[in-house]
Amino acid sequence: MNMQESNYQYFMETDISNYVGEWIAICGENIIAHGKNLKRVVEEAKKNSKGKKFLLAKVPSEETMIF
């Protein structure tokens, strides 16, 4: 499994309810940045990822349906 697949699997399987309504960045099966401002999350993720690819996702509310 490559890094992106691993990051996505972590996103799908981890309890991220503490981040509802926020952007999160995942790298190496860790949340390396989060917040409501996407630009700031990306900047922090670039610093914390040490050159590795990271996954960005917006954590939906419980009422959001994902198809």
Phi, psi and omega in degrees: 000132179277173186301316182296318178297319179297316179297318180294317179299319177300316179302317184285333188257348186264146175286107180248023183297338177289349185247017182307130179084000181249162169274140174233151174241129182242133177213128178060038181060037175222145172276112187260350177196151176200157178160176181274341181263109184302317181300316179292322178297317179297316179300314180293320180296320178299320178292318187275344184276347179055042176085357179274157176289144177229160180258131174254136178210147174264124181281117183282161173287165181297336182279348183283132176261131178248125179256000000 
